[in-house]
Amino acid sequence: MTITRTTATARAKAGVVGAAAGLLAALMVLGPVKAQEMPKSLAEADAMERGDRLPISDFYSTPKNLGASKPGDLLRQESFAGYALPPGATAKPPIST
């Protein structure tokens, strides 16, 4: 059996339409997803931002010996044990260039 270019194109288009219909159906089943409630005033927005901010620490302060470093040097590091990895997973620190 010989498949013509027109037949192959039609099959490809049908596959795309079918995938789009499947995605639309899945989204309809999930229903609406609510985002974070928007603030009603500037004061409320300010309060939301204060509640979300991270604590200020010296980690992000400019180091005193910055002039002795080269671009790409690791300026400081801090250990952290708050990650939860699934069993068998490993994590490696980023590589500095």
Buried (B, 14 or more C-beta within 10 A) or exposed (E): EEEEEEEEEEEEEEEEEEEEEEEEEEEEEEEEEEEEEEEEEEEEEEEBEEEEEEEEEEEEEEEEEEEEEEEEEEEEEEEEEEEEEEEEEEEEEEEEE
